[in-house]
Amino acid sequence: MTNDKPASKLAIYYRDDMVPADEPGNYSKSPTKPRRFLEFLRGTPIWPHIELRDTFSPVTRRDLLLAHTPAYVDAFLAGTMPLAESNGLRWSPQFRDSVLFTNGCLLAAITAAVDDPAQVTMAPVSGFHHAQPAYGSGYCTFSGQVIAALKLYRERGLRGAWIDLDGHFGNSIEDSRKFEPDLDEAIRHDMNINPTEQHRSYLGDLHGKLWTLRKRASAGQIDYICFAHGADSHEWDQLGSQLTTAEWLEASELVYTFIGHISKESPKPVGVTLALFGGYRDDHPESVLGLHAMDTARCLNILGGVELDYQAEVRPRVRE
Ligand SMILES: [Zn+2]
């Protein structure tokens, strides 16, 4: 590292062993997205503003039991079917180990953000928000957000908010509330933010929900905010329909502008962590990475005081 490298504005938690070597036969390419996203960022003007951090551990069985039944946890750890593939992804020892690392990555990134709220962190991960307490679902294995939220609430009394702009509803938080009732304190019912509708109605709904978050933060009820801008809410994703490119980026700007207000208004520091979540285009995977990169650039511009004029190619989808 040279001395003339600018101070980092975004700390990304990444290590190679959070990514399995390949994805044999899997529809979802999300398991390799952390590595592909980092490779993509290296070729952009965003890269000088990134600090990589690899000092984190996989989650333990005990961590997993915060949000999941022993029967499911042990089946996944041992590769016992059918539970081990209830996420819709092929199980292997290497894939299992990568899942423990992606959950550990998210936990480390959120913990670092609450420990040093001046530093925005990112866990470039996916694969959590459809998981159930007793099984995986929709390419999601464990509820990494629930594990992190319960750990931070039980050990430190911290409360969070999730802004989940993936194209699909983040049900793992809602579906875990009965399993662990104090999740209602760790992430309140209106702080699992998932806009509904499409286009201008979606942005209007997001705006209203961000105001609710802003009011809670002003009342000192929020210690950290997690934002996952899934690229499958983009209309050209094969699993998405909600937003045009301009609208998708408008959603990024809206979120970061609100977070900027919140960090000034809140009576206590608020940590901020980003994650990736969905994005499935197989005709042009670079469009998915480009959307995530443009979102990252907006984070740096609005929260980090950087002036990046970065545009990625988002190619119209060729429909069969
Ligand atoms: Zn999705």
Residues whose N, C-alpha, C, O or C-beta is under 5 A from the ligand:
A	BS01	ZN	D166 G167 H168 D232 G278
